[in-house]
Amino acid sequence: MTFPTRATTAENAPEKASSSLAGDAVDSIGRILDRPPALVGEALRSETRLTTRWSHGALHDSLQGLSSHVVMTYYGADREISWRCGGRRYASRTRPGTITLIPECHDGRWDIAGPIEVSHVYFPQERLQASADLLAGGKRVELIGRVGSKTLRLRAFSRC
């Protein structure tokens, strides 16, 4: 599979970004950053969206719950990062090889100590479930929020 190399942004192409649940999440993140996420081409299966490797400045703002899950990875300099969500505080450092997971509908306060270089993947619960069905034996799965984590954690639930 090849990916288009021409990037668009939520700011330059609002009709593309807003046409899906993932697009709504891209738009929401773009509103609190100094520059919007740089999207790669068209949406993939289940409206999954990818960004190019891009940079944004420090962040000290609240983000409403998103309409899709987001996985972020980091490049370059370490930065302090924290997320306050649901009475909990998650804190770490952005380092190459670590990820941040924002489950859909999880809002909170974000603090990033300086400029960072990132890539994002935006995807709906439907895509997560389809990807996890074999591993979870048909049970519903849910992402658990993490900041600067080296491990990916899923929680599987029995179907009622």
N, C-alpha and C positions, 0 to 999 in steps of 0.2 A: 504494500500500500504506500502510496506517496501522498504527501501533504502539500497543499498549495504554498508557495513561498511568499505571495503578496499578503501583507498584513493590513487589516483595517482596524479602526478603533471604534468604540461605542460612540465617541464624540463625532467622528467623521461619517459613520454609517448607522444612525440610530434605528433605521428601519430593520437592518440586519440583526442588531443586538436585541432589540425589543420584541422580536418575533417569537421568542420562546421563553420558557422558564429560566433557562441558563442566561439568556439575554437580559432578563430582568435583574438577575444577580450581578451581571457585568455592569449594567447601568448603575445599580446601587453602590457597588464598590467604586466605580468611577466618580460618583458624586462626593465621596469623602477624601479622595486622593488628589494630589496636585496634577495628576495626569491619568486618563482612563486606561484600562487594560488594552493591550495591543492584540486584538484577535487575529487568528489565522483563518483565512478563507471562510468557507461555509461550515455549518454545523455538521457534526458526525452523527452516527446512529443515536437515537433517543435524545436528540438536541444537545448532545455533548459539545462543548466549546473548548478550544485550546487557545492559549495565548503564546505569542513569541516570548523570547527572553526579553524582559523590559525592566525599566527602573522607575521607582517613584521615591518621593521624599519621605521625611519623617511623618508619622501619623499620630494624632492625639484627638480621637473623635469616637463617637458612637455609631454603630451600624445596626440597622434594623435586621431582623431575621430575613434570610435570603430564600428565594424560591427554588434553589437547587443547592446541592452540596458543592464545596470547593476544596480542592487539594492544592496547596501552594508548596513550591520548593524554592530553595535559595541558592544564590551564587555569590561569590565575592566575600566582602567584609562581614564579620560577625556584628550583629546588633542586638541589643536587648529588645525583647518583645514581650508584651503581656496582653491578656484578654480577660476581661471580667464578664462572666456570663452566669446567670442563674445563681448568684450568691457565691460563686467560686472564682478564684483567680488562677489562671494558668500563666506561667512565666517561663521563659527560656531565652535562648539566643538563636538568632538565625545563622545557620552554618550550612555550607555545602553538604549535601547528603541528608539533611533533615527536612521534614515536611510539617506543614500546619494543616489540620483538618477542620473545616467549618461545616458541621451538619446543617442541612436545610432548617430554616425556621429558628435558628439560634442567634439571638441578638446579643449585643454587649458593647463594652467599651474597649477600644484598641489603643495601645500605645507602642509605637515603634520608635526607637531612640535616634534613628538617622536614616539616610537614604539607603535603599536596598535594591538588589537586582533579583528578579523573581520570574517564575513561570506559574501559570494557573491552569487548572482543569476544572471546568464547571459541568456538572452532570446531575440529572434528576434521580430520585429514588428508584424509578423504574430501571434505569441503567445499572445502578448499584445492585439491585436485586437480581437482574438478569445475569450479571457477571458473577454473583456469589452463589447462585442456586446450587451448583455442583458441590461447592465447599460446605455449604450450610445444610445440605440435604433437604432443600425445599423450605427451610424455615425462613421467616422474615429476618433480614439483617438491618442493623442500624449503625451508622458511624458514631464514634465517640470523639468529641472534640479534643484536639491536641494542639499544642503550640511548640514549634521547633523540635518535634519528636523524631527519633530514629526508628520507631516502630509504627506499623499500621495496626490499628485495633478495630475489630468489628465485634459487635454483639449480636448473637443469633437468638431469636425468639421462636418458641413453638407457635404454630398457627392454631388459632382457636377453632 
